[in-house]
Amino acid sequence: MYDKKYEEKEYKSPEYRLAKAYVPYQKMCKVYDLKEALCKGTLFPELYMPYEIHDRKKRC
C-alpha cells in the first residue's frame, strides 16, 4: 500500500493532542469587483490585510 516511515504507535500516544481550529462564520456583506479582488488576492474586504510596503509605488 504505502511506505510507513514512522511507527503507528508514535502517533497513538496520549501525549500527542490533535489541533483544534476555530473558523467563525462569515457573512457575505461586501465584495470587491473582480479586477480589484484579483489585485488584492481576496474577494472579501474583511480578509484584506496587506503587508506594509514603504517607499514603493502602489501596485493596485
Backbone as ProteinMPNN parsed JSONL, in Angstrom:
{"seq_chain_A": "MYDKKYEEKEYKSPEYRLAKAYVPYQKMCKVYDLKEALCKGTLFPELYMPYEIHDRKKRC", "coords_chain_A": {"N_chain_A": [[0.816, -1.202, 0.0], [1.415, 1.58, 1.117], [4.44, 3.231, 2.108], [5.567, 2.939, 5.381], [6.989, 5.246, 7.25], [7.155, 5.952, 9.844], [6.51, 4.605, 13.038], [3.298, 3.368, 13.853], [2.444, 3.486, 16.482], [3.66, 5.723, 17.537], [2.059, 7.936, 17.046], [-0.291, 7.39, 18.282], [-0.103, 7.8, 20.91], [-1.051, 9.038, 24.124], [0.113, 11.452, 24.82], [0.274, 13.066, 22.598], [-1.639, 15.576, 21.189], [-4.433, 16.421, 19.225], [-4.786, 19.14, 16.95], [-6.956, 21.956, 17.264], [-9.189, 23.818, 15.415], [-10.599, 27.057, 15.017], [-13.014, 28.453, 13.197], [-14.719, 31.139, 12.355], [-18.088, 31.844, 11.296], [-18.721, 33.515, 8.253], [-20.273, 36.382, 7.142], [-21.62, 37.252, 4.062], [-21.234, 40.206, 3.078], [-20.029, 42.731, 1.879], [-18.296, 42.791, -1.248], [-15.38, 42.821, -3.32], [-15.025, 44.197, -6.644], [-14.328, 42.221, -9.579], [-11.778, 42.82, -10.817], [-10.424, 44.32, -8.844], [-10.462, 42.454, -6.751], [-8.84, 40.399, -7.768], [-6.438, 41.755, -7.862], [-5.986, 42.334, -5.157], [-6.057, 39.844, -4.009], [-8.138, 38.674, -2.649], [-11.65, 38.253, -2.323], [-13.165, 39.345, -0.389], [-13.453, 42.256, 1.54], [-13.043, 42.242, 4.315], [-11.095, 40.369, 4.726], [-8.813, 41.356, 3.64], [-5.589, 42.086, 4.23], [-2.992, 43.747, 3.815], [0.607, 43.623, 3.488], [2.778, 46.05, 4.87], [4.281, 48.238, 2.715], [7.007, 50.148, 2.207], [8.145, 53.136, 0.678], [7.576, 52.425, -1.999], [5.91, 52.218, -5.147], [2.387, 52.287, -5.479], [0.803, 49.304, -6.32], [-1.763, 48.417, -6.994]], "CA_chain_A": [[0.0, 0.0, 0.0], [2.258, 2.763, 1.236], [5.585, 3.028, 2.992], [5.426, 3.502, 6.721], [8.276, 5.771, 7.694], [7.09, 6.086, 11.283], [5.707, 3.597, 13.713], [1.947, 3.838, 14.138], [2.282, 3.729, 17.917], [4.162, 7.06, 17.861], [1.003, 8.934, 16.939], [-1.443, 6.98, 19.08], [0.245, 8.06, 22.291], [-1.915, 10.072, 24.724], [0.806, 12.731, 24.985], [0.06, 13.864, 21.401], [-3.005, 16.072, 21.097], [-4.799, 16.946, 17.921], [-5.023, 20.581, 16.92], [-8.344, 22.361, 17.104], [-9.284, 25.078, 14.671], [-11.827, 27.815, 15.177], [-13.272, 29.219, 11.981], [-16.03, 31.768, 12.519], [-18.903, 32.008, 10.107], [-18.528, 34.808, 7.608], [-21.429, 36.89, 6.426], [-21.227, 37.819, 2.778], [-21.792, 41.555, 3.01], [-19.42, 43.48, 0.775], [-17.284, 42.083, -2.027], [-14.691, 43.647, -4.308], [-15.279, 43.842, -8.032], [-13.392, 41.172, -9.996], [-10.422, 43.338, -11.069], [-9.823, 44.682, -7.561], [-10.281, 41.218, -5.99], [-7.65, 39.72, -8.29], [-5.275, 42.554, -7.478], [-5.784, 42.253, -3.709], [-5.921, 38.461, -3.605], [-9.307, 38.225, -1.908], [-12.926, 38.818, -2.743], [-13.794, 39.951, 0.776], [-12.678, 43.339, 2.158], [-12.702, 41.91, 5.706], [-9.918, 39.499, 4.736], [-7.678, 42.033, 3.012], [-4.605, 42.571, 5.206], [-1.738, 43.844, 3.057], [1.861, 43.948, 4.159], [3.138, 47.454, 4.679], [5.405, 48.424, 1.809], [7.474, 51.53, 2.332], [8.912, 53.707, -0.43], [7.304, 51.761, -3.26], [4.712, 52.692, -5.812], [1.188, 51.462, -5.252], [0.62, 48.406, -7.453], [-3.169, 48.263, -7.353]], "C_chain_A": [[0.855, 1.259, 0.0], [3.397, 2.458, 2.2], [5.312, 3.679, 4.335], [6.799, 3.951, 7.18], [8.331, 5.869, 9.209], [6.228, 4.969, 11.845], [4.332, 4.179, 14.024], [1.788, 4.202, 15.607], [2.787, 5.113, 18.326], [3.043, 8.082, 17.916], [-0.247, 8.574, 17.728], [-1.206, 7.226, 20.568], [-0.647, 9.156, 22.865], [-1.212, 11.418, 24.909], [0.687, 13.626, 23.752], [-1.399, 14.286, 21.337], [-3.245, 16.604, 19.697], [-5.044, 18.444, 18.017], [-6.513, 20.84, 16.741], [-8.361, 23.707, 16.407], [-10.62, 25.742, 14.963], [-11.98, 28.679, 13.943], [-14.658, 29.836, 12.109], [-16.784, 31.845, 11.196], [-18.704, 33.401, 9.551], [-19.791, 35.186, 6.861], [-20.949, 37.54, 5.143], [-21.905, 39.166, 2.614], [-21.272, 42.286, 1.78], [-18.424, 42.586, 0.052], [-16.646, 43.081, -2.993], [-15.169, 43.274, -5.698], [-14.136, 42.93, -8.487], [-11.961, 41.677, -10.165], [-9.715, 43.672, -9.757], [-9.563, 43.437, -6.707], [-9.048, 40.461, -6.469], [-6.376, 40.451, -7.891], [-4.945, 42.384, -5.987], [-5.673, 40.826, -3.196], [-7.066, 37.923, -2.778], [-10.546, 38.925, -2.428], [-13.547, 39.644, -1.622], [-12.924, 41.041, 1.404], [-12.255, 43.03, 3.598], [-11.432, 41.07, 5.799], [-8.67, 40.161, 4.161], [-6.788, 42.642, 4.078], [-3.255, 42.657, 4.516], [-0.533, 44.066, 3.972], [2.145, 45.42, 3.912], [4.385, 47.536, 3.812], [5.788, 49.891, 1.857], [8.304, 51.913, 1.111], [8.74, 52.93, -1.739], [6.023, 52.336, -3.85], [3.56, 51.74, -5.527], [0.935, 50.617, -6.494], [-0.833, 48.316, -7.903], [-3.903, 49.597, -7.226]], "O_chain_A": [[0.991, 1.922, -1.029], [3.313, 1.531, 3.006], [4.88, 4.83, 4.408], [7.668, 3.128, 7.465], [9.411, 5.87, 9.798], [5.325, 4.464, 11.177], [4.215, 5.341, 14.413], [1.062, 5.14, 15.934], [2.377, 5.626, 19.366], [3.073, 8.995, 18.741], [-1.169, 9.384, 17.827], [-2.052, 6.879, 21.392], [-0.97, 10.112, 22.161], [-1.878, 12.428, 25.134], [0.966, 14.822, 23.836], [-2.295, 13.446, 21.42], [-2.349, 17.171, 19.072], [-5.464, 18.945, 19.06], [-7.231, 20.04, 16.142], [-7.626, 24.622, 16.778], [-11.639, 25.073, 15.135], [-11.148, 29.549, 13.684], [-15.663, 29.136, 11.985], [-16.185, 31.902, 10.122], [-18.537, 34.36, 10.305], [-20.312, 34.415, 6.055], [-19.977, 38.296, 5.147], [-23.01, 39.258, 2.08], [-21.975, 42.44, 0.781], [-17.786, 41.728, 0.664], [-17.277, 44.047, -3.423], [-15.661, 42.167, -5.914], [-13.09, 42.88, -7.839], [-11.024, 41.027, -9.703], [-8.542, 43.343, -9.58], [-8.549, 43.371, -6.011], [-8.291, 39.937, -5.652], [-5.354, 39.823, -7.615], [-3.778, 42.3, -5.606], [-5.24, 40.612, -2.064], [-6.973, 36.814, -2.252], [-10.483, 40.055, -2.913], [-14.359, 40.535, -1.874], [-11.776, 40.778, 1.764], [-11.214, 43.508, 4.049], [-10.768, 41.06, 6.835], [-7.586, 39.579, 4.198], [-7.176, 43.597, 4.751], [-2.451, 41.731, 4.621], [-0.646, 44.617, 5.067], [1.791, 45.965, 2.867], [5.422, 46.963, 4.146], [4.97, 50.767, 1.574], [9.068, 51.104, 0.584], [9.696, 52.803, -2.505], [5.172, 52.867, -3.137], [3.755, 50.537, -5.356], [0.859, 51.15, -7.601], [-1.096, 48.152, -9.095], [-5.104, 49.668, -7.487]]}, "name": "protein", "num_of_chains": 1, "seq": "MYDKKYEEKEYKSPEYRLAKAYVPYQKMCKVYDLKEALCKGTLFPELYMPYEIHDRKKRC"}
